[in-house]
Amino acid sequence: MSVATDVLRPVAAVRLDRPEMTPEVNRIPRLGWSIWAAISACLGVLSVAAADIQSRESRPDTYVLFWLGIGLIFLPTAWQLCRRDTTRNERLVLALVLGVSLYLVKCLYSPTAFVFHDEFAHLRTIINLRNSGHLFGWNPEIRVAADFPGLAVVTLSLVKVSGLSVVTSGMIVIGVGRLLLMLSVFLLLERLTGSSRAAGIGCLIYAGNANFLYWSAQFAYESLALPLALAVAYLLLRRSDGTKRELVPALLVAAMVVITHHLTAYALFALLVAWSIVVVLRRRRGRRGDYAPHVPALLLGAGAGLWLGLAAPQTLGYLLPVIGKALGQGVDLLLLRGSNRALFANPGGPIQPVWEQATAIASVAIIVVFVVLELHGWRRRGEHPLTSALAWTSTLYLLILPLRFTIAGQEAANRSGEFLFVGIGVVLATMLIGGGTRASHARNRGVRRWHRVWNRLRRVRTATAFVACVVIFTGGIAVSWSYDARLPPPPSSAGVPTITTPDDIAAAQWFLGEYGPNHRLVADITTGLAFATYGDQNVLSGASDGAHVWRIFFPSTMTPTVYGELVASRVEFVFDQKPLTESVPSSSVTPVFDLGEPTVDDLRPSSVASQAKFVTASGFSMVYRSATITIYRVDQGQVRAASGSG
């Protein structure tokens, strides 16, 4: 065998497949089925695009086209990745094709503009950086977004070099991040297991985490930081094989993680610490040759700590209340045995199909069963320390599951999948294809017997792996995004807008041209996103400056409370959305104007009188009106006089 071939082969302490089960790297492949899988993925993207078009036109049966497209993207690729005779290079290319195709599903949702909440926050960071030339500008949408400018710097650099728009450049940056993500997951698992087949199955399982399709594909700092973090893990894994030159690139990429996203940096630090602890424990048992990433962990921890203290001190104030609320509701759930969230509920919106609900439950059940089996036979000779660390992180999935029964914990449980599914992928992939499952060294005789029988059933293993991957992936989509939000709504849909509309963007651009930037205004959340970014305005909220926006909008008359809030928040403009009076919000979890507003007001449409009160109110003058938006200018002198504080 040539030296070049040896370099290409994955290095791992334990190989899961026998040599004849994993095709040679330099073997002439039979590409027919893989080519058809790639063509099917292209057709699937077209089917999803057709579903998006029909959804915008309010046509029926849009979800049939959506799921048809998802099936065309996933099923042929999954079968090829699960088969025993697919070559290593085919598996790698198919994993990348899968990742990019699913990323295009999100891009097709809105190909010309950002529409999700976090995307507007990072768009505002880029606008601040472009206009001022300085980092750490004020961001009224997400306060800490500007404190981690890695995504903004990379995107704005591409804008200046290429001449492309911010939206197009942002999509390219996240698209490259998606490629890096799939490449890192594949190479990391391949090197840990010694099997390209296990790596391919691990990629399929990772794509089944609830945020893979939409959340991790949006223009947000975590979408870039997570691929970088996994690249660091892979580079350090190569370092553990004795390649010293990998240390400096790993540290440079780790520094990029630190300045790009807080939670990803902390998660990477925790993984390196866990890896180091496993090595220390193994050394006490006589295993002296393992590499421990003490130095990278120390430098990463110091860098993240310094960045937190010097550049982003408000991060803890942003994270701790969210984490504390989720944990508090989780404790209440366990102690009081009461849930404040109904699974699959969508008040005011369409009911999720029963088959989706059943698949979501089945996907969770499959993961739980395999993780429990992993715990039952947790020792394996020759296992890499990082494999042990990742396998143990999969147990966190079991601990976080109860949070799905709480309102505050649901988002935390979903978002944890981006990190935990790497370990889950290791566990399920190794056990599904047999060969090296931990059960071979389990102390339980029954588990060992099951393991021997399982290894003899090669075709059954392939079919089982395929079915498990399909169920986990489908279940991940079922619990990922709200059922009625997976496809773009029609521009004229009634009720609280679920995404920012072209009318909002047009009004924001007109406002910026007419009045300039940085005016203090109040609006519903969705409209405010457009004006905070495309309009470059300061949209008031409780998070940004302690304003109680709903006190202005909910009352049916101009009460002293309304005038008092206008004065206290120094409001310059008030924005009304007519659709708010036409139906109830699509979700009882999402507020209309701001966090903290009375829930009872979110469960019914705004009254017509609550918007009409501004027409004749003292100190208000209408300056803009469209089919959906009305803008009033506020004279603070007259408002103060009307409130009695002048």
N, C-alpha and C positions, 0 to 999 in steps of 0.2 A: 504493500500500500504506500502511496506517495506521501511525502511530508506535507504537501498542501492539503491532502485529504485529512490527515491527522489534525491539522489546525482547525479545519472546519467542523470536526466531530465535537459534539458536546462533551464536557467533562463533568462527571458526577461520581460521588462515592458509591452509589448504588444504581445500577441500570435496571429499569423496570422490564424491558423487553429482552428476550434472547436475541442474539445477533441476526438470526434469519427473520425475525419479526419486524425489524426496523430496516428499511431498504438502505442500501449504500448511497452516500451523497452523490457519488459520481456515476451511479447507475442511470442508463438512458430511460427516462420516465415515459409512461404512457399518459399523455396529457389530455386525452379526449374528455374524460369525465370532469376534470378540473376546469377545462375551457368552457364546457357546458355550464358548470356551476357559476363561473364568472359572468357568462352571458345571462344566466338566470337572474343574477344579482342586478344586472343592468335593467332587465325587464321589470324586476321588482321595484326599482327606483322609479321607473316610469309609471307603474301602477299607483304608487304612493302619490306621485305628482298629480295623477288624474283624480285621486281621492281628495287631495287638497283643493283642486279646482272645483270639484262638485260641491265640496263643503262650503266654499266661499259663495257658491250660487244657491245654497240651501236645497240641494237635490237630495233625494233619498238614497239609501243603501251605500253611503260613502264608506262606512266601516267594512263593507265587503271588499271593496277595492283596497282599503288600507291593509287589512289582514292578508289579502292575496299578495300584495306587494311584499309584506314582511315575510310571508312564507317563501316567496320566490327568492328573496335575499338569503334567508337563513337555512332552509331545509337542504338544498343541494350542497351548500358549503359545509354544513354540519356533517352530512353523510360522508363526504370526502375526508374530512378531518378525523372522523371516527374509524374509517376503514384502516385495515392493517397494511395494505400494499400501496398506500399513497406515499410518495417520496417526501423527504424532509423539505426540500425547496418548494414543492407544491403546497405543503402545509403552511409554510411561512407566507407565501404569496396569498393563499386563500384567507389566512387570518387577517392580512392587511386589507384585502378586498372586502371582507366582512365589516371591518371597522369603518372603512371609508363609506361604504354603502349605507350603513346605518347612520353615519354622520350626515349624509346627504338628506336623510329623512327629516332631520331637524332643519337643515338649510332650506328645504323646500317649503317648510311651514311658513317662512317669510323670507324669500330670497333677496329682497331689496332693502330690508330694514330690520333693525333689532326690535323685538317685541316683548321679550321677557323682562321681568323686573330687574334682575341683577345685571342684565346687559346694559340697561340704561344707566345704572350706577357707574359702570366702568366706562361707558361712553362719556359720561360727565367728567371722569378723571382725565380722559384723553383731551377733551375740549379745554379743560383748565390748563393742562400741560401745553397744549398747542397755543393757547392765547397768551399765557403768561411766561412760558419758558421755564417755569419753576415746578419742582416736585411738591407733593404734600399740600395741594390746594384744597379749598373747602368743598366738600361733597355732601349735599343735602340728602342724597338717597341712601347711601350706606357710608357711615362716617369713616370707617376704617379702610374703605376701598382705596382712598388716595394714599394711605400710609404704606401700601404694598404695591408699588408702581411698576413691577416687573412686566406685567401684561401691557400696560399703557406704553411703556418705553419701547417694547418690541414692536407693537402695532404701529405707533406713530413713526418709528424709524422706517417701517415698510411703506407707510403712506408717503413719506418724503422721498424715499429712494425710487419707488415705482410710479408715483403719481396716481395711484388708485384711491378710491374713497375709503373712509374709515371703516364702513360696513364691510366692503369687499376685503380689505386688508385684515380685518378682524376675523372674518370667516376663514381666510387662508391660514392665519396664525393658529387658530383652533384646529383646523384641518390637519396641519402639520403635527400639532400636538396629539391628535387622534392616531396618526400614523406611528408616532413615537410611543404612544401608549401601548398599542397592539404589538409593536416590535419588542418593547421592553418586557411585556408579559410573556410573550412567546419565548424569547431568549432566556429570560430568568427561569421559567419553569423547565425549559429544555436542559439548561445547565444543572439545575437541581436534581432532576429526575433521570437524566441521561436518555430521554425519550422524546423525539419530536412528536410522536403520537400523543403522549401525555400533555405536551405543551399545547398542541392544537385543541385538545379537549378542554384544557384549562382556559384557553381564550374563549371558547364557546360559553363556558360556565361564567367567566368574568363578564361577558356581554349580557348575562342574565341578571346583573345587579340592577336594582330598580331605577337608578339614575343614568344608566348608560345611554339610553336612547335620546333623552332630551336634556336633562340637567347637566350632565358632564359634557354635552355638546354645545351648550350655550356659550356666548362670549362672556366668560367670567374667569377670575384669577385662578380658581381651583382647576378649571379645565386645562390650563397650561401647567400649573404646578404639579399636579398628580403624575403626568407622564415624566416630568423631570425627576420626581422623587423615585419612581420605579427605575429610571435610567441610572440613578445613583446606586440603588440596590444591586443592579446588574453589574455595574462597574466594580463595586466593592466585592461582589461575588467572584469576578475575574481576578481581583487582587488576592482573594483567598486561595486561588490556585497557584499563586506565586508570581503573578504578573505585576511587578512593582510599578510599572509606568502607568497603571490605571488609577493610582491614588490621586494624583494631581487633577486629572479631569473630573474625577468623582467629587472632589472638594469644590471645584469651580461650579459644577452643576448644582451641588448642594447649596452654594451661596445664592444661586439664582432662585432656588426654592424658597430660601429665607426671605428674599425681598419680593416674592410673588404672592405667597399665601400663607397665612398664619397656621391654620389647622394642619395643612399638609406638612409643613416644616416640623410641627410638634409630633405628628404621626410618624414621620421618618425618623426623628430622634428616638421615639419610643421603640421602633423596630430595631434600630441599631443597638440600643441598650439591651433589649430582649435577646438579640443575637449574642451580644457579649456575655450576658448572664449564662446562656446555654453553654457557651464555650468554657466559662469558668467552672461550671458544674461538671462538665465532661473532663476537664483537666484534673479535677479532684478524684475522678474515677480512673485516672491513668491515661486519658487521651491527650497527649501533649502537642500534637501536630496541628491542631485546629487554629485557624486565624480568627482573632477577635478584633472587631472594628472599634477598639477603645479610642484611638486617636480621632478618627472621623466623627464618632459620637460626641466626643468632648468638644471638638471644634464646632460641630453643628449646634450643639447645645449652647455654647458660648455665643455663637453668632446670632442664634435666634433670641437669646436673652438680651444681648446688647441691642439688637434691632427693636425688640419689644420696649426696652427701657428708654432708648434714645430717640427712635423714630416713630414708634407706634404705641405710646403709652395708654391710649384709650382702647386698645384691643381687648384687654381683660374686662373692661366695663361693657364692651359689646358682646363678648362671648359668655361670661359667667351668668348673667341673668337668664339667657336662653337655656344654657345647660342646667342651671339650678331649677328652672321651672319644669324642664323635662324630667329631671330626677325626682323632684318633689311629687309630681303627678304619678311617677312610677312607684314611689314608695306608698303613696295613698292607694294605688291600685292593689299592691301586694298586701298591705295591712288591712285596708277596709274592704278589699275584694269588690271594688266598684269601678266601673269604666266610665269615662266621660266622653268616649268616642265609639260610635258604631262602625264596624268595618264595612267598607264599600258603600257607605252612605253618601249621598250627593243631593242635599236639600235644594230644591228649586231647579234641579237639572235632571237629565235622563238617567234611568236606572241601568247600572252596568249589567250586561248579560250574565246569566247564571253560569254559563260555561267558562267565562273569564274568572269569575269568583272561585269556581271549583279548581281551575288550573292554578290560580294564585296560591290556594291552600295546599294543593298537591306539591307545588314547587318548594314551599317552605318545609313540608313534611319530608321530602326527599333529602333536603340539606340537613335537617335535624337528624334523620336516621343515620346518614353517613358520618356526620360529626360525632354522634354518640358512639358509633362503631370505631371511629378513630380513637376516641378516648379509651375505649375498652381494650384496645391493643396498642398502647401508645409507644412502646419501645421497639426500635428497629436498629440492628447493628449497621454501622457504617453510614448512618444517615447524616447529611450535612447539617450543621447547627442552624443555618438559616431556614432549612426545611422544618426543623423542630419549632423554631420561633414562629414561622408562618402558620404551621398547623395549630399551634396553641392559640393564635389570634382568632382562628375560626370559632373557637369556643365562645368568644365574645358575642358572636351572632346569637347564641342561645340566650345569653344574659340580656341582650337588648330587645329580644322579641316581645316581651310584655309591654314595652313602650308603644307598640303599635296600637294598643287599646286606649291610648291617651292622646289628647289633641296636641299638647306640646311635644310629646315624645315621638309622634309619627314622623315628623321631618328628620329628627335626629336618627331614628332607626333607618329611614331610607338613605340618608346621606352617609351613614357608616358603611353601607355596602360597597362604596367606591374603594374603601380601604380593606375591608374584611374579605372581599371576594377573591383577593389574591390567595390568601390562605385557604379559603374554601375551594378554590380551583385546584390547589395542590392536593388537598385531601381527596376530593371526588375523582380527580383525574387518575391518581395513583390507584385508588381502590376500584374504579370502574374497569380499567384495562388489565387488572390482575397483577401478575408478575412480582411486583415489589411491595404489595400492600403490607402495612404494618401488622396485619393479622397473622402473617407467617411467623412472627415472633411473639404472638400474644400468649399469655400464660393460661388462657382458657382453652381447654382441649376442643370444645365444640366450635370455637371460632377458627382454630387451626384446621379442623376438618372441613368446615365451610369454605375456607380459603383454598384447600387442595381441590375440592370439587369445582369451585368457581374458575380456577385456572385452566381446567380441561375444556371448558365451554367457550371456545374462542368466538364462534359466530354469535352465540348468545351474549357474550360480553360486548361485542360491537353493537348489536341491536339495542342492548340495555343502555349503553353509553349514549347512543343517538337519542333514544326516547327520553332519557333523563335530561340531556342537554336541551331538547326541544321544550320539555315541560318547564324547566327552570327559566329558560329564556322567555317563553310566553307568559309565565307567571310574573316575571320581573316587569314586563310591560304592563300587565294588568294592575299592578300595585304602584306603578311609577307616577303617572300623571293622572289628574282627574279625567274620568272617562270622557266628559264632554269637551275637554281642552286638548285632546290629542290631535285634533284637526282644526285648522284655522276657522274662526267663525265668519259669517258673512258681514260685510262692512256695515250693513244697516240693521244688525241684530238688535233687538230691544233689550232693555235691562242694563245692569252694570257691565260695562265693557270688560271682556276678559283679557284683551290685548289692546295696545295702543293703536288707534285707527289712523288712516291717512288724513282724515279730517282734523284729528288732534295735531298731527305733524304740520299740516298746512297752517293751522292757527298759530302754532308755536313759532314757525318761521316768519309769519306776518308780524307777530308781536315783537320779535327780536328786531326786525327791520324798522318797525314803527317807534318803539320805545327804548331799544337798546337792552343791554344785559343787566342782571343782578337786581331785579325788582322783587319785592316781597309779595308773594301771592299765595292764595289758598285754593285748592281744587280737590276733587276726588283723586285717589291714588293713581289710577291709570292715566288720567289726563295730566296729572302732575309729572309723570315720567317723561312725557313728550316735552313739556315746558322746561323741565330741569336740564334737558340735554339739547334738543334741537333749538329751544328758545333761550338756553343759557341763563335761566332765572333761578332765584332762590325760593323753592317751593317749601312752605313751612310745614313742619310736622313735630310731633312730640319728641322723636328721636333727635332731630336736628337742633331744635331750640326751645323745646318745652311747650309748643303751641298746642291748644286743644281745638283742632280744626272743626270737629263735628259740632261744637257749640255754636258755630256760626251757621251751619247748614240745616240742622235738624228742626229747630223751632219753626212754627208756621207764621210767626210774627216777629217784628224787630223788638225783642225783649231786651231788658238791661243786660242780660247775660251775653247776648249777641254783640251789643255795642261794647261791652267790657272786653270781650275777647278780641274784637277788632282793634281796640286801643292798645291792649296789653301786648299783642303780637305785632303791632305796627304794620297792619295789612295795607298794601297799596292797591291790589287788584283781587277781585273775587271771580271765580270761574264756575259756571253752572253747566251741568251735563243734562240735557233733556231726557235721555234714555233712563236716567235714574228714577224717573217718575212712572216708568212704564211696566216694570216688573221687579221681582225680588232678585237679590244677588244670587249667582249660581252656586255659591258655597257659603255656608254659615261660618266657616273658619276664617275667611278672608274679609277684613273690614272694608268699608266703602271709602272712608276718608282717612282714618288713621287708627293705629293700635290704641286700645283703651276705650273706644267708643262703646256705648251701651249695645249689647248684643240684640236686644229686642228691636232696635232701630235697623239692624242689618237684615232682619227677617221679613221686612215689608218694604214696598217701594216708598221713595220719598214723596211727600205730598206736593201737589202742584202749588199750594200756597207757600210752602217752604222756599220755593224758587221765585215765586211771583213777588215775595215781600221786598226783594231788592229793587224792583222797578220804581216804586214810589218812595223808597226809604231816603231819609235825609243823608246827604253826603255821597250818594251813589249816582254815577252816570254811565250809561251803556256806551261802550266803545267798539264792540264787535259782536256780530251775531251770524251764526250759520245754522244749518239744519239741526245741529246737535249741541253746539257750544254757544254760550252767551258770556261775554266778559264785561265786568263792571269796574270802573275806576273808583277808588275810595278816596274821598277828601278827608284826611285825618282831622283837620280843624273842625269841620262840620260834625264829624262823628263824635269827637270829644265833647262838643257842645250838646249833641243829642244825648250822650251818655251821662251828662252832668259832671264830667271830669275836666271840662275845659275851663 
